Amino acid sequence: MNPYFDAQLIQKYSISGPRYTSYPTAVQFHERFDETTYRHHLIQSNESQRPLSLYLHIPFCQSVCYYCACNKIITKNPKQASQYLDYLARDIALQTQSLDAKRPVVQLHFGGGTPTFISPDEHSQLFHLLHQHFQFADQATGEYSIEVDPRTVDYSYLSHLRQLGLNRISFGIQDFDPEVQQAVNRIQPLKEVEKIFDAARALHYHSISVDLIYGLPLQTPEKFAQTVAEVIRLSPERIAVFNYAHLPHLFGAQKQLQSQHLPDSATKLKILENTIHQLTQAGYEFIGLDHFAKPSDALVQHQKNGTLYRNFQGYSTFSNCDLLGFGISAISMVGNSYSQYHKARNKYYQALDTQQLPILRGITLTEDDLLRRHVITEIMCNLTLDLTQISAQFNLNAKEHFAQEWQRLEPMAEDKLIELTPTQLHVKPLGRLLIRNIAMVFDAYLHANDHNRYSKVI
């Protein structure tokens, strides 16, 4: 019996809800939050002297993957990337005008799109620029990562990135089955991926992560189990297994998929059940939600220590940072605020042409937001909540403050998703998969008619 999986409970709790990469979620961001507001938060954040985490969005891809919901630009023209990097340089220069240069960078992440769309020389130029503006922690302390399309790199490219200082790497695999790859327009044979994997190992990257997606066309439990077996053999430190959300009305590329070839809900649940069983039997720890990691991985160690965190890139071991986003659609978390850049490239360029940061929207968090963000983070990341500790930290009577929420948790305790005492909540194995449902109890913004804004929890 799988201690993490109960099909009846999953059906019972099958609703849509946030993934809580932030609280409040991006749905609450508003356009009254402008560049002036953001600069105020930037300047104010210098007083804390918190370390920095940087996110750089590289939106370009040479071809479209039909399942993709990312902010991307499809092109084979490298000049488009060159122009974009010029604007990225302006973006970095403008933001750092308001920053204390002594604050160390302990985390860097390149996302996309395809960050390896740009050339090794362009990566060199970008790193030179970053080092002009920021002070980076050493390799033992800092976590510097990049998302990689295995089809776009070789040993030489990965070696160049390693020499620049990147020490973590994430491969988008999704599925190794040739028919599934054909259906989603992402052909990458296992042998080619394995070659790149071996290169990353030989180059001593500190950690390798893999992304998989279940629910894609032509997937079956048997075929996806073979993909998972191959991933286990490759032995990455971290594995994310995402549920494909088919939303062609929102993401145009998904219209290319043959909807009749998508697995039904029962098939998807069987794929998920098999995957959890395979990964945990192979020794991976189920962090929660859709993430797995080796017992020696920092994510597992921080979760056991109660210091795991979650931001816009997912689970993180750096909780006490200000996150600065650069590039189209990038999100920043500075002080008690969230903000997002324009998603359209032309609007991003237009703002920077006038020496303005291209802020589209954002939010300044209230005291209640900060309290509930902490509560939701504790549940999502560290699988526990102690109202006594919350009372002391936020100077309130948390038991009284969350009395209604505690009552709403009781059915989940009866279903063995959680263990509940008058002052403590502990997530049980069955609750790790349904962690979003537990966190949603504490979301002050979430209403019944909001659920269609979000993906299904399973």
C-alpha positions as CSV (number, residue, x, y, z in Angstrom):
1,M,0.0,0.0,0.0
2,N,1.3,3.5,-0.9
3,P,1.3,5.6,2.3
4,Y,1.1,8.8,0.2
5,F,-1.8,7.9,-2.1
6,D,-5.5,7.3,-1.6
7,A,-7.6,7.6,-4.8
8,Q,-10.8,8.2,-3.0
9,L,-9.4,11.0,-1.0
10,I,-7.9,12.6,-4.1
11,Q,-11.3,12.5,-5.8
12,K,-12.8,14.1,-2.7
13,Y,-10.4,16.9,-2.6
14,S,-10.1,17.4,-6.3
15,I,-10.6,21.1,-6.7
16,S,-8.5,23.9,-8.2
17,G,-6.3,26.1,-6.1
18,P,-3.0,28.1,-5.9
19,R,0.4,26.6,-5.9
20,Y,1.5,29.2,-3.3
21,T,4.8,30.3,-4.9
22,S,3.7,33.5,-3.2
23,Y,1.0,34.7,-0.7
24,P,-0.9,36.7,-1.6
25,T,-0.9,35.1,-5.1
26,A,-0.4,36.9,-8.3
27,V,-4.2,37.2,-8.7
28,Q,-4.1,39.9,-6.1
29,F,-1.4,42.0,-7.8
30,H,-2.7,45.4,-9.0
31,E,-1.5,48.1,-11.3
32,R,-1.6,50.8,-8.6
33,F,1.7,49.4,-7.6
34,D,4.1,51.3,-9.9
35,E,7.9,52.0,-10.3
36,T,7.9,54.6,-7.5
37,T,6.4,52.0,-5.1
38,Y,8.9,49.4,-6.1
39,R,11.9,51.8,-5.7
40,H,10.6,52.7,-2.2
41,H,10.7,49.0,-1.3
42,L,14.1,48.5,-2.9
43,I,15.7,51.4,-0.9
44,Q,13.9,50.3,2.3
45,S,15.2,46.8,1.9
46,N,18.8,48.0,2.2
47,E,18.2,48.6,5.9
48,S,17.7,44.8,6.5
49,Q,20.9,43.9,4.7
50,R,19.3,40.6,3.6
51,P,21.2,38.7,1.0
52,L,20.0,38.7,-2.6
53,S,18.5,36.1,-4.9
54,L,18.5,36.9,-8.6
55,Y,16.2,35.6,-11.3
56,L,16.9,36.3,-15.0
57,H,14.2,35.4,-17.6
58,I,15.5,34.4,-21.0
59,P,12.3,33.9,-23.0
60,F,13.6,32.5,-26.3
61,C,13.1,29.0,-27.7
62,Q,14.0,27.6,-31.2
63,S,10.8,25.6,-31.4
64,V,7.5,25.4,-29.4
65,C,6.7,22.5,-27.1
66,Y,3.0,22.2,-27.4
67,Y,2.3,21.7,-23.7
68,C,4.2,24.8,-22.6
69,A,2.5,27.5,-20.5
70,C,5.7,29.6,-20.0
71,N,6.2,33.2,-21.2
72,K,8.3,32.5,-24.3
73,I,9.3,33.9,-27.7
74,I,9.7,31.4,-30.6
75,T,12.5,32.3,-33.0
76,K,15.7,31.0,-34.6
77,N,17.1,34.5,-35.0
78,P,20.0,35.0,-32.5
79,K,19.9,38.8,-33.1
80,Q,16.7,38.9,-31.1
81,A,18.5,37.6,-28.1
82,S,21.3,40.0,-28.6
83,Q,18.9,42.9,-28.5
84,Y,17.1,41.5,-25.5
85,L,20.4,41.2,-23.5
86,D,21.1,44.9,-24.2
87,Y,17.8,45.7,-22.5
88,L,18.5,43.3,-19.7
89,A,21.7,45.2,-19.0
90,R,19.7,48.4,-18.7
91,D,17.2,46.7,-16.4
92,I,20.1,45.5,-14.1
93,A,21.7,49.0,-14.1
94,L,18.4,50.7,-13.2
95,Q,17.5,48.3,-10.4
96,T,20.9,48.4,-8.8
97,Q,20.8,52.2,-8.6
98,S,18.6,51.7,-5.5
99,L,20.6,48.9,-4.0
100,D,23.4,48.7,-1.5
101,A,26.3,47.2,-3.5
102,K,27.6,45.4,-0.4
103,R,24.6,43.0,-0.2
104,P,25.8,39.5,-1.2
105,V,24.1,37.4,-3.9
106,V,23.6,33.9,-2.6
107,Q,21.2,32.6,-5.2
108,L,21.0,33.0,-9.0
109,H,18.6,31.3,-11.4
110,F,18.2,31.5,-15.1
111,G,14.7,30.5,-16.3
112,G,12.8,30.7,-19.6
113,G,12.0,30.0,-22.3
114,T,15.4,28.4,-22.9
115,P,18.3,30.1,-21.1
116,T,20.7,28.1,-23.2
117,F,19.3,29.7,-26.4
118,I,21.9,32.4,-26.0
119,S,25.5,31.6,-26.9
120,P,28.4,30.8,-24.5
121,D,29.9,34.2,-25.3
122,E,26.7,36.0,-24.5
123,H,26.6,34.1,-21.2
124,S,30.1,35.4,-20.5
125,Q,29.0,38.9,-21.2
126,L,26.0,38.5,-19.0
127,F,28.1,37.2,-16.1
128,H,30.6,40.0,-16.5
129,L,27.8,42.4,-16.2
130,L,26.3,40.7,-13.1
131,H,29.7,40.8,-11.4
132,Q,30.0,44.5,-12.2
133,H,26.8,45.2,-10.2
134,F,26.7,42.4,-7.5
135,Q,29.0,40.6,-5.1
136,F,28.5,36.9,-5.3
137,A,29.0,34.4,-2.4
138,D,31.5,31.7,-3.0
139,Q,30.7,28.3,-4.6
140,A,30.4,26.5,-1.2
141,T,27.8,29.0,-0.1
142,G,25.9,30.2,-3.2
143,E,23.4,28.3,-5.3
144,Y,23.7,29.3,-9.0
145,S,21.4,27.4,-11.3
146,I,20.1,27.3,-14.9
147,E,17.3,25.5,-16.7
148,V,18.6,23.5,-19.7
149,D,17.0,22.1,-22.8
150,P,19.2,19.1,-23.4
151,R,18.8,19.5,-27.1
152,T,20.6,22.9,-27.0
153,V,23.9,22.1,-25.2
154,D,27.0,19.8,-25.4
155,Y,29.9,19.1,-23.1
156,S,31.7,22.3,-24.2
157,Y,28.7,24.5,-23.5
158,L,28.1,23.0,-20.0
159,S,31.8,23.3,-19.2
160,H,31.7,27.0,-20.1
161,L,28.7,27.6,-17.8
162,R,30.5,25.7,-15.0
163,Q,33.5,27.9,-15.4
164,L,31.4,31.0,-15.2
165,G,30.2,29.8,-11.8
166,L,26.9,28.0,-12.3
167,N,26.8,25.0,-10.0
168,R,23.3,23.6,-10.3
169,I,21.5,22.5,-13.4
170,S,17.9,21.5,-14.2
171,F,16.9,19.4,-17.3
172,G,13.5,19.5,-18.9
173,I,12.8,15.9,-19.8
174,Q,9.0,15.6,-19.5
175,D,8.8,12.1,-21.0
176,F,11.3,9.7,-22.8
177,D,8.7,7.9,-24.8
178,P,9.2,8.6,-28.6
179,E,5.5,8.7,-29.4
180,V,4.8,11.2,-26.6
181,Q,7.7,13.3,-27.6
182,Q,6.4,13.4,-31.2
183,A,2.9,14.4,-30.0
184,V,4.2,17.4,-27.9
185,N,6.9,18.4,-30.5
186,R,9.9,17.8,-28.3
187,I,12.1,15.1,-29.7
188,Q,15.1,14.3,-27.4
189,P,16.2,10.7,-27.4
190,L,17.2,9.1,-24.1
191,K,20.8,8.5,-25.3
192,E,21.3,12.2,-26.1
193,V,19.9,13.2,-22.7
194,E,22.1,10.6,-21.0
195,K,25.2,12.0,-22.7
196,I,24.4,15.6,-21.4
197,F,23.7,14.1,-17.9
198,D,27.1,12.4,-17.9
199,A,28.7,15.7,-18.9
200,A,27.1,17.5,-16.0
201,R,28.4,14.8,-13.6
202,A,31.9,15.0,-15.1
203,L,31.9,18.7,-14.7
204,H,31.0,18.4,-11.0
205,Y,27.8,20.4,-10.9
206,H,26.7,20.3,-7.3
207,S,23.2,19.2,-8.1
208,I,21.1,18.0,-11.1
209,S,17.3,18.4,-11.2
210,V,14.8,16.8,-13.6
211,D,11.3,17.9,-14.6
212,L,8.7,15.4,-15.7
213,I,5.1,16.0,-16.8
214,Y,2.3,13.5,-16.5
215,G,-1.0,13.9,-18.4
216,L,0.5,14.5,-21.8
217,P,-1.0,12.9,-25.0
218,L,-0.5,9.1,-25.5
219,Q,0.9,8.6,-22.0
220,T,0.0,5.3,-20.2
221,P,0.9,4.1,-16.8
222,E,3.2,1.5,-18.3
223,K,5.1,3.8,-20.6
224,F,5.5,6.6,-18.0
225,A,6.8,4.0,-15.5
226,Q,9.6,3.3,-18.0
227,T,10.4,7.0,-18.2
228,V,10.6,7.2,-14.4
229,A,12.8,4.1,-14.3
230,E,15.2,5.7,-16.7
231,V,15.3,8.9,-14.6
232,I,16.0,6.9,-11.5
233,R,18.9,5.2,-13.3
234,L,20.2,8.7,-14.2
235,S,20.0,9.5,-10.5
236,P,19.3,13.2,-10.3
237,E,19.3,14.8,-6.9
238,R,15.9,16.4,-7.4
239,I,12.8,15.4,-9.4
240,A,9.7,17.4,-10.1
241,V,6.6,15.6,-11.5
242,F,4.2,18.2,-12.7
243,N,0.5,17.6,-13.6
244,Y,-0.2,18.9,-17.1
245,A,-3.0,21.4,-17.2
246,H,-4.7,21.5,-20.6
247,L,-5.8,25.2,-21.0
248,P,-5.7,25.9,-24.7
249,H,-7.9,29.0,-24.3
250,L,-5.1,30.5,-22.3
251,F,-2.0,29.0,-23.9
252,G,-2.2,28.9,-27.7
253,A,0.5,26.3,-28.3
254,Q,-1.7,23.7,-26.5
255,K,-4.2,23.9,-29.3
256,Q,-1.8,21.8,-31.3
257,L,-2.3,18.9,-29.0
258,Q,-4.9,16.2,-30.0
259,S,-7.2,16.4,-27.0
260,Q,-8.6,12.9,-27.7
261,H,-5.1,11.5,-27.0
262,L,-4.9,13.0,-23.5
263,P,-5.2,10.4,-20.8
264,D,-8.4,10.5,-18.8
265,S,-8.4,11.3,-15.0
266,A,-8.3,7.6,-13.9
267,T,-5.2,7.0,-16.1
268,K,-3.5,10.2,-14.8
269,L,-4.2,9.1,-11.2
270,K,-2.6,5.7,-11.9
271,I,0.4,7.3,-13.5
272,L,0.8,9.5,-10.4
273,E,0.4,6.6,-8.0
274,N,3.0,4.5,-9.8
275,T,5.4,7.4,-9.9
276,I,5.2,8.1,-6.2
277,H,5.7,4.5,-5.5
278,Q,8.7,4.1,-7.9
279,L,10.5,7.2,-6.6
280,T,10.0,6.5,-2.9
281,Q,10.9,2.9,-3.3
282,A,14.1,4.1,-5.1
283,G,15.0,6.1,-2.0
284,Y,13.7,9.6,-2.9
285,E,12.0,11.6,-0.2
286,F,8.6,13.0,-1.1
287,I,9.0,16.7,-0.2
288,G,5.4,17.4,-0.9
289,L,3.2,18.7,-3.7
290,D,5.1,17.4,-6.7
291,H,8.8,17.4,-5.6
292,F,11.1,14.6,-4.7
293,A,14.7,14.7,-3.5
294,K,17.5,12.4,-2.4
295,P,17.8,12.1,1.4
296,S,21.2,13.9,1.2
297,D,19.8,16.8,-0.7
298,A,19.6,20.3,0.9
299,L,15.8,20.4,0.4
300,V,15.3,17.4,2.6
301,Q,17.7,18.6,5.2
302,H,16.1,22.0,5.4
303,Q,12.6,20.5,5.6
304,K,13.7,18.3,8.5
305,N,15.2,21.4,10.2
306,G,12.0,23.4,9.6
307,T,13.8,26.0,7.4
308,L,12.6,25.0,3.9
309,Y,11.1,27.9,1.9
310,R,9.1,28.5,-1.3
311,N,9.3,31.3,-3.9
312,F,8.5,31.8,-7.5
313,Q,11.1,29.2,-8.6
314,G,9.6,26.6,-6.3
315,Y,11.1,25.1,-3.2
316,S,14.2,26.8,-1.9
317,T,16.8,26.6,0.9
318,F,17.3,30.4,1.0
319,S,14.4,31.9,3.0
320,N,15.9,35.2,4.2
321,C,16.5,36.8,0.8
322,D,15.2,39.6,-1.3
323,L,14.4,38.3,-4.8
324,L,15.1,40.5,-7.7
325,G,13.6,39.6,-11.1
326,F,15.0,40.7,-14.5
327,G,13.5,40.3,-17.9
328,I,10.0,40.2,-19.3
329,S,7.3,38.9,-16.9
330,A,9.9,38.5,-14.1
331,I,8.6,38.7,-10.5
332,S,10.4,40.3,-7.6
333,M,9.9,39.9,-3.9
334,V,11.5,42.8,-2.1
335,G,10.8,43.6,1.5
336,N,7.1,43.3,2.1
337,S,6.2,43.5,-1.5
338,Y,5.7,41.5,-4.7
339,S,5.9,43.0,-8.2
340,Q,5.9,41.8,-11.8
341,Y,7.3,43.2,-15.0
342,H,5.4,43.6,-18.3
343,K,4.9,40.3,-20.1
344,A,5.1,41.8,-23.6
345,R,8.6,42.4,-24.9
346,N,7.6,45.7,-26.6
347,K,6.3,47.2,-23.4
348,Y,9.4,46.0,-21.5
349,Y,11.6,47.7,-24.1
350,Q,9.5,50.9,-24.2
351,A,9.8,51.4,-20.4
352,L,13.5,50.9,-20.4
353,D,13.9,53.3,-23.3
354,T,12.6,56.0,-21.0
355,Q,14.8,54.9,-18.1
356,Q,11.9,53.4,-16.2
357,L,11.6,50.0,-14.7
358,P,8.9,48.1,-16.6
359,I,6.6,47.4,-13.6
360,L,3.2,46.1,-14.6
361,R,1.7,45.4,-11.3
362,G,2.4,44.4,-7.7
363,I,1.2,44.4,-4.1
364,T,2.4,45.7,-0.7
365,L,1.7,43.1,1.9
366,T,-0.4,44.0,5.0
367,E,0.3,42.7,8.5
368,D,-2.4,40.0,7.9
369,D,-0.7,39.0,4.6
370,L,2.6,38.6,6.4
371,L,1.1,36.4,9.1
372,R,-0.8,34.2,6.6
373,R,2.2,34.0,4.3
374,H,4.3,32.6,7.2
375,V,1.5,30.1,8.1
376,I,1.1,28.9,4.5
377,T,4.9,28.6,4.0
378,E,5.2,26.5,7.2
379,I,2.5,24.1,6.0
380,M,3.7,24.0,2.3
381,C,7.4,23.6,3.1
382,N,7.9,22.3,6.6
383,L,4.7,20.3,7.0
384,T,3.9,21.7,10.4
385,L,2.3,24.6,12.2
386,D,2.7,25.6,15.9
387,L,0.2,28.3,17.1
388,T,2.3,28.9,20.2
389,Q,5.3,29.8,18.1
390,I,3.0,32.0,15.8
391,S,1.6,33.8,18.8
392,A,5.1,34.7,20.1
393,Q,6.5,35.7,16.7
394,F,3.5,37.9,15.7
395,N,2.5,39.1,19.1
396,L,-1.1,37.8,19.0
397,N,-3.3,35.0,20.2
398,A,-3.0,32.7,17.2
399,K,-5.3,30.1,18.7
400,E,-8.1,32.7,18.9
401,H,-7.1,34.3,15.6
402,F,-7.3,31.1,13.6
403,A,-10.2,29.5,15.5
404,Q,-12.4,29.3,12.4
405,E,-9.6,27.9,10.3
406,W,-8.9,25.2,12.9
407,Q,-12.5,24.1,12.7
408,R,-12.3,23.9,8.9
409,L,-9.2,21.6,9.3
410,E,-11.1,19.0,11.4
411,P,-12.5,17.1,8.4
412,M,-8.9,16.8,7.0
413,A,-7.8,15.4,10.4
414,E,-10.6,12.9,10.2
415,D,-9.4,11.9,6.7
416,K,-5.9,11.5,8.1
417,L,-4.4,14.2,5.9
418,I,-3.2,16.0,9.0
419,E,-2.8,15.4,12.8
420,L,-4.5,18.2,14.7
421,T,-4.1,19.2,18.4
422,P,-5.5,22.4,19.9
423,T,-2.3,24.3,19.0
424,Q,-0.4,22.2,16.5
425,L,-0.8,20.9,12.9
426,H,1.3,18.1,11.4
427,V,0.9,17.0,7.8
428,K,0.7,13.2,7.5
429,P,2.0,11.2,4.5
430,L,-1.5,11.3,2.8
431,G,-1.5,15.1,3.2
432,R,1.8,15.7,1.2
433,L,0.0,15.2,-2.1
434,L,-2.9,17.4,-1.0
435,I,-0.8,20.1,0.7
436,R,-2.4,22.9,-1.4
437,N,-5.8,22.0,0.1
438,I,-4.5,22.3,3.6
439,A,-2.8,25.6,2.9
440,M,-5.9,27.0,1.2
441,V,-7.8,27.0,4.5
442,F,-5.6,30.0,5.6
443,D,-6.0,32.0,2.4
444,A,-8.0,35.1,3.2
445,Y,-8.5,36.0,-0.5
446,L,-9.7,32.7,-1.8
447,H,-13.4,32.5,-2.5
448,A,-15.4,29.7,-4.1
449,N,-15.8,31.4,-7.4
450,D,-12.0,32.0,-7.6
451,H,-11.1,28.3,-8.1
452,N,-11.4,28.5,-11.9
453,R,-8.4,30.9,-11.9
454,Y,-6.1,28.1,-10.8
455,S,-5.0,24.6,-11.8
456,K,-6.3,21.4,-10.2
457,V,-4.5,20.4,-7.1
458,I,-4.1,16.9,-8.6
